[in-house]
Amino acid sequence: MPRIPPHPERRPVLVTGASSGIGAAVAVGLAEAGYPVALGARRTAICEELAAKIRAGGGEAVALPLDVTSDESVSFFVSGAEQALGEIEVVVTCAGEVTPENSYQTSTPSFEVQLQLNLVGTQRFVSAVVPAMAARGRGDIVFVTSDVVRLPRPRMGAYVAAKNGLEGLARAMQMELEGTGVRASILRPGPTLSGMGSTWPVEVLQPVLDDWTRFGLARHDRFLKPRDVAAAVLAVVSMPRGAHITLLEIEPEAPLREGER
Ligand SMILES: NC(=O)c1ccc[n+]([C@@H]2O[C@H](COP(=O)([O-])OP(=O)(O)OC[C@H]3O[C@@H](n4cnc5c(N)ncnc54)[C@H](OP(=O)(O)O)[C@@H]3O)[C@@H](O)[C@H]2O)c1
């Protein structure tokens, strides 16, 4: 049986949704850990600012425009990143969005838009990179999903459907890629303070939070920070070869109970 070689020293990373929240923190966190990073999102100016900060701190980073709903944009991003950083070793898919509405009141076009971004866009992106990884016999794909797969939340049915689809896709891909050296991993964060939901007016946000309480989904008031999720991503991709974290769920730790400090 051939021995599995260790990771190469240089491991360029593609991060989708790198202009905000979890994606931005992943790009910064991996760059700090020595990974060259390509930051992609539609708001290229924000990605460029982040990349400049990373470079100023001694890291290696490039920012390129990316819209995961467009074939042309994905292929421009992947080839530009490869030219700038070399062969891609790691992909972290963070691009995503949620629209707060009851699924039975969601128009079919709105439902489709959410599936196109969160599910189809991720498949489009990953399939632009995985064949070359499999040919090289190594690589890491991290699918950022959500704990809504384990605990579905109301008022976001399209998002719940898309994230379930994404985990199904990742599970199928894990089997397809078995023995190729490419590790596909599911990274499932719980509630995280990010751009997501930050612009919802209170009359939209409050019923969402009230429903979390009503359905027992708000066990406490703590949220993860994007950098916590970035640390989990680093744990997944830095796992030595020969081991494969197939699923990692990260939740905010509960506040300590009175009298237990
Ligand atoms: N926040 C949470 O509580 C939470 C929990 C579990 C999982 N997640 C997941 O974590 C991931 C990151 O979300 P976040 O919480 O960090 O939210 P966020 O701060 O709103 O970031 C979302 C990112 O997605 C990008 N994006 C949106 N549409 C895109 C497109 N068509 N092409 C490329 N990029 C696009 C946005 O960039 P542009 O607008 O510049 O394109 C932005 O960088 C998502 O997949 C989300 O489902 C979040």
The ligand as a Tripos MOL2 file, in Angstrom:
@<TRIPOS>MOLECULE
LIG
   48    52     1     0     0
SMALL
NO_CHARGES

@<TRIPOS>ATOM
      1 N1        -23.5090   33.7080   11.1200 N.am      1 LIG1
      2 C1        -23.9630   32.5460   11.5340 C.2       1 LIG1
      3 O1        -24.6140   32.4580   12.5820 O.2       1 LIG1
      4 C2        -23.6630   31.2940   10.7430 C.ar      1 LIG1
      5 C3        -23.9180   30.0570   11.3510 C.ar      1 LIG1
      6 C4        -23.6780   28.8940   10.6410 C.ar      1 LIG1
      7 C5        -23.1600   28.9670    9.3610 C.ar      1 LIG1
      8 N2        -22.9240   30.1720    8.7800 N.ar      1 LIG1
      9 C6        -22.3960   30.1630    7.4210 C.3       1 LIG1
     10 O2        -21.1550   30.8040    7.3850 O.3       1 LIG1
     11 C7        -20.9190   31.3150    6.0790 C.3       1 LIG1
     12 C8        -20.4330   32.7490    6.1920 C.3       1 LIG1
     13 O3        -21.4940   33.5480    6.6930 O.3       1 LIG1
     14 P1        -21.2630   34.7390    7.7210 P.3       1 LIG1
     15 O4        -22.0480   34.4160    8.9210 O.co2     1 LIG1
     16 O5        -19.8330   35.0610    7.8470 O.co2     1 LIG1
     17 O6        -22.0740   35.8950    6.9750 O.3       1 LIG1
     18 P2        -21.5950   37.2540    6.3100 P.3       1 LIG1
     19 O7        -20.7520   38.0270    7.2500 O.co2     1 LIG1
     20 O8        -22.8630   37.8810    5.8100 O.co2     1 LIG1
     21 O9        -20.7160   36.7640    5.0740 O.3       1 LIG1
     22 C9        -21.2900   36.2090    3.9210 C.3       1 LIG1
     23 C10       -20.2500   36.2570    2.8210 C.3       1 LIG1
     24 O10       -20.8080   35.6360    1.6370 O.3       1 LIG1
     25 C11       -20.4330   36.4400    0.5250 C.3       1 LIG1
     26 N3        -21.3140   36.2350   -0.6170 N.ar      1 LIG1
     27 C12       -22.6510   36.4230   -0.6830 C.ar      1 LIG1
     28 N4        -23.0800   36.1800   -1.9380 N.ar      1 LIG1
     29 C13       -21.9820   35.8360   -2.6740 C.ar      1 LIG1
     30 C14       -21.7730   35.4830   -4.0360 C.ar      1 LIG1
     31 N5        -22.7830   35.4230   -4.9130 N.pl3     1 LIG1
     32 N6        -20.5070   35.1840   -4.4450 N.ar      1 LIG1
     33 C15       -19.4720   35.2290   -3.5720 C.ar      1 LIG1
     34 N7        -19.5970   35.5770   -2.2750 N.ar      1 LIG1
     35 C16       -20.8530   35.8740   -1.8430 C.ar      1 LIG1
     36 C17       -20.4780   37.8670    1.0540 C.3       1 LIG1
     37 O11       -19.6420   38.7010    0.2630 O.3       1 LIG1
     38 P3        -20.1410   39.7590   -0.8450 P.3       1 LIG1
     39 O12       -21.4660   40.2890   -0.4010 O.co2     1 LIG1
     40 O13       -19.0420   40.7650   -0.8480 O.co2     1 LIG1
     41 O14       -20.1960   38.9720   -2.1220 O.co2     1 LIG1
     42 C18       -19.8530   37.6800    2.4280 C.3       1 LIG1
     43 O15       -18.4450   37.7410    2.3410 O.3       1 LIG1
     44 C19       -22.2400   31.1580    5.3230 C.3       1 LIG1
     45 O16       -22.1720   30.0270    4.4700 O.3       1 LIG1
     46 C20       -23.2380   30.9190    6.4190 C.3       1 LIG1
     47 O17       -24.3210   30.1510    5.9750 O.3       1 LIG1
     48 C21       -23.1520   31.3250    9.4470 C.ar      1 LIG1
@<TRIPOS>BOND
     1     1     2 1
     2     2     3 2
     3     2     4 1
     4     4     5 ar
     5     4    48 ar
     6     5     6 ar
     7     6     7 ar
     8     7     8 ar
     9     8     9 1
    10     8    48 ar
    11     9    10 1
    12     9    46 1
    13    10    11 1
    14    11    12 1
    15    11    44 1
    16    12    13 1
    17    13    14 1
    18    14    15 2
    19    14    16 1
    20    14    17 1
    21    17    18 1
    22    18    19 2
    23    18    20 1
    24    18    21 1
    25    21    22 1
    26    22    23 1
    27    23    24 1
    28    23    42 1
    29    24    25 1
    30    25    26 1
    31    25    36 1
    32    26    27 ar
    33    26    35 ar
    34    27    28 ar
    35    28    29 ar
    36    29    30 ar
    37    29    35 ar
    38    30    31 1
    39    30    32 ar
    40    32    33 ar
    41    33    34 ar
    42    34    35 ar
    43    36    37 1
    44    36    42 1
    45    37    38 1
    46    38    39 2
    47    38    40 1
    48    38    41 1
    49    42    43 1
    50    44    45 1
    51    44    46 1
    52    46    47 1
@<TRIPOS>SUBSTRUCTURE
     1 LIG1         1 GROUP 0 **** ****
